[in-house]
Amino acid sequence: MRAAVLHEHGVPRPDDFAEPEADSGQAVVEVLVAGLNPVDVAICAGRFYAGAPPLPSVAGREGVGLLDGRRVYFDSPIPPYGSMAERALIDPQATYDVPDGVDDAVAVALGISGLAAWLALTWRAALKPGEHVLVLAASGVLGQIAVQAAKSLGAGRVVAAARSREGLQRCLALGADAAVELGGAEDLPTALAEAADGRIDVVVDPLFGEPFAAAVSAASFGARIVQVGAGAGNESTVSSAPIRGKMLVIMGHTNFAAPPEVKREAYASLSALAASGELKIETERIELERVGEAWERLAAGSHRKIVLIPPGR
C-alpha cells in the first residue's frame, strides 16, 4: 500500500509499505483522510516527550476511515501503522462514530485539535458560564475551535490573541468579542487585560514563551491557565509574585491523559456543534503523495486543518 513512510527522523516521504494485518482485538481501517498536526511533526522529528517512533514506520496519529461500513474517527493507531496511508491498524473499541453532516476533514479536525481545545476549557479549566476567556494562538485550528467552544459553553467574553491580522479577523467573525495582535502591542499584558474588560478567568495557551508570561501578568485573581503547547518556545520567564498574589492555577494538558469516556463525550459534543453549523473549521486537502508539501504548509503557519488524502479517495 502507499503511505507516508518515516525512514529516518524528519519528514516522511511517500513510499510503499507492508499491508497491516489485524491480530486479536485489532482491526484494519480503510483511511479516508489523515490529519497533520504539530504533534506529528514533533513525533517524526524524534523529539516528542513520549519517545521516538520506530523506523521505518508510517506517520500520522489520527484519521477518519471506514470500519465495517461506517465512518469512524480514530487516533493512536498501532505502530508501525500510522494514519497517513491507505489503511491503518487500530483498536476498534477506541473509535468514535462520525455523524452524518460532518465532512471527513472536519471530523479529523475535531480530534487532536478539537479535543485539546474543548477539554482545556471543560475537563481542565472547568469553565463557568459568564467567565472571560483568553485564547492564545487563536488563529490556528486549535485556537479557532477554542474561541467557538468557549462561546458555545457560555463564556461571557472571549479574547482572541494571535500574530496574524487576517487570522484575528477570522476569529472575530467566528464569535470572538475582541482581538489582540501578538507582537503589535508595546505592553502586551495591558493590551490583553483591556481587551478582556479587565477580567481574565481562563487562558488556553498553545504557545508558552513570552505570550504565556504576558497572560500570567494579565490574568485575574484565581484564573486557570491551561498550557497545551509550545508554539512560541519551550521556555518562559515569569515572576512568582503574580502567581502567588493572584492565586493562579497553572495546569498542563494532553489528550493522552484524558479518560476514554471524557474524550468520547467531548468528541460527540464537538460533532454535534459541527453538524448543526455552530462550529466552523476551514480545511485543506493535500494528496498523500505530496506529504512533503503538507509539512511545509504546516510549518508556514496554515490556519486551515491540513489533511492528507490517500490514493483513490
N, C-alpha and C positions, 0 to 999 in steps of 0.2 A: 504494500500500500504506500501511497505518498504521504509524507509527513514533514514537519519542520524538525529536523534532527540536530541535536546538540552533540557534536563530535569532540569539541573542546569548550572550555568555559568561555562564554562570549555570546555571539549572535548565532542562533541556529540557522541552518540552511536547508532548502528543500532537497529531499533525498528519498530513496526507497527505504522502508523499514519493515521488519517482520510483522506478520499479522498477529494480533493478540488472540490468545486462547483462554477462555474462561475456566477457572477452577471452581471448586465448591464455594458458594457464597459470592461469586463474581458474575459479571455479565459484560458482554461486548455491546457498546452503543454505537450506532451509526451517527457520526458527527455532522450536524447541520452548520453550525458556526462555532468558532472557538474565540474566547476573549483574550485580549492582550492588556496586561496591567503592569504598573511599575514593579509589583512583586515578581512577575515573570522575568523581568529584566534582572532583578537582583538575584533570583534563583539561578538563572542561566549564567550569570557572571561569577557564580560561586561565592557570593558574598551575603547570602541570606542567613539570618541569625539561626535558622533551624538546620543549617547544613547544606552542603553542595549536592547537586543531583548526580546520579550515576552516569557514566559515559560508556557508550553512547546511549542517548535516551531521547524521547520525544518531548518537546517543550509544551508548556501550557497547563494551567491549573483549573480552568473552567470552560464549560461549553454547554450548548443545547443540542440534543440529539434525539434520535428515535430509538425507543426501547419498547419492544412488544407492541409496536404500532402507535405508541403515544409519545408526545413531545415531553421531554424532561430536561430540567436543568441539573447539571452535575458539577461538583468540584472535587478536588483531591483525588484525581484518577490514580490508578495503581501503577507505580513505576515498573518498567521504564516507559509505560504507555501514557503520554500526556494527551491533552485535548487537541493539540494542533496537528490533526491527522484525519484520515478518512474514517478511522474507527479508534475507539479508546476502550480501555479496560477499567471498569468501575465497580463499586459496591452498589447494587441496585436499591438497597434499603436506604441509601444516603442521597437519593434523588428527590427533586421537587417537581411536581407536575406544573407544566406551563399552560395557563388557561387560554382559551380561545380569545382572540382580540389583542393578544400581546405578541408583537413581532419577535422573531428569533433573536435578532441583535439586541433589542431592548431587554428581552428576557435574560440575556447574558449580562447586560449592564446592571441588572437588579441583583446580581450575585455578589462578587467580591466588592465592587464599588458600592452597590446599593446597600448591602448588609452592613458594611463598615459605617456608612452614613446613618442608617436607621438605628443600629444597635448602639452607636456612640450616643445618640440622643435618648434612647429609651432604656436599654439594658444597663448602660454605664452611667449616664448623667441623670436618668430619671426625670426628664424634662416635665415641668408642670405647666398647665395652661396659663398664659399670660406672661410667662418669663421671657426675657430678652436673650437672643442667641446671636453669637458672632461666629461666622463660618469663614475660616481662613482657606486660601486656595479655592475660593468659591467658583472660579471659572472652570475648574476641572470637572470631570464627570462625577466624582465623589462629592465635590462641593456643590454642584448644581442639584444633585439629589438631596443633599443635606438641607439646602435652602428650602426646597419644596416640601421635604419631610417635616421640617420644623414648623412651617406654616400649617401643614395638614394636622400636626399634633397639637396645634393651638397656641403656638408661640405668640406673644404679644407684639414683638418686634424682631425682625431678622436683619442683621447687617452682613452684607457680603463684602469680603476683602480679597483682592487679587491684584496681580500686576497688569493684566490685560484689560484695557478700557472696553474693548469690544465684548470681552467676557463678562465684565461687570454690567454692561447694558443688557446682556442676555439674562443675567441674574435678576435684574430689576423687572424684566419682562416676565420672569418666572415667579415673581412674588416677593422678592426682597424689598424691604422698606427703605434701605439706604445702602450706599456702596462707598467703599474706601479703596483708593488705589495704593497698593503697597509700593513703596519707592517714590511715591508722589507727594507724601506728606513730610514736612520737616520734623514734626513732632507726632510720630505715629500713635503712641498711646492716647494722646489728647484727641487726635482725629477719630480713633476708634470709639472712645468714650462719648464724644459729641454725637457721632452718627447713631449711637445706641441710646441717645437721650439720657446719658449719664448712668445707664444701668446695663450691666452685662452679667447674666446669671450662668450661662452655659457657653463654652467655647468648643468648637470642633476644629481640631488643628492637625492637618496633614502635612505641615511644613516644618515645625520646630525652628531652630535658628533664631534670627532676630525677630520674626513675627511672633514667635512664642513668647519671647521676653516682653514684647510690647503688649501682648494680650494679658500677661501676668500683671503688668502695671495698670492696665485699663480695667481689669475685672473688678466686679463689685464684691462686697463682703459675702463670704460663703459661696462664691462662684465655683463651678465644677469645670475644669479644663480637661478635655479628653484628647489625648495625644495618639494620633492614628498613623503618622508617617513623618518622614524627614526630608521632604522635598526641598527645603532651604538649608539643609545641613544636619549633620549628626550631633552637633554640639550647640549649646545655647548658654549664654551667661546671664543669670538672673540674680537679683538681690533677694536676700532672705526676708527683708522687712515686709514687703507686700504679701508674701506667702504666709508669714506668721501673723502679721497685723490684720489681714483680711480673712484669716482662717480659710485660705483657698484649699480646694481639693484637686490635686493633680493626679490623674489616673491614665494608665495606658490602656490601649485596646487592640486586640487582634481577633479576627473572626474565628481563628482556630480554637480559641478558648471558650467560645460561647457554647452552651449546651445544645445538643441537636434539636430539641423541641423549641428552644428560643429562636434558633436560626430558621427553622421551618415556619414558625408563626410569623417571623419578620418577613420572610420571602413571600408568604401569602398576602400579607398586608401591602407590600410594595406592588405585587402583581395586580391586586385589586385596584390600586390607585392608577397604575399604568393602563389597565383595561378600560377604566372609566374616563381616561383622558386627563385626569387630575395631575398625573406625573408625566412630564415630557422629557425625553432624552434623545439627543441627536446622535446618530450612529454613522460610521464609515466602514464600508465593506472592502476588504482587500483580499485578493486571491492568495491562497496559501503559498503558491509558487513565488510570490513576491514578499515573503516574510521579512527579508532584509529591509524593504521599503517601509513595512509596518513598524519595524523597530525605529527607523529614522523619524517617522511621523510622530511616534510617541515621545521620542527624545526632543522633538521640536516644540512640544507642548500642545498637542492636539486637544481641543475642547470637546471633541466627539468621542464616543465609545468606539474603539477600533476593534473590529472582529475579522478573523480570517475565515475564508470560505474554502473548504476542501474541493478538489476536482469533482466536477459533475453535480455540484449543488447550486 
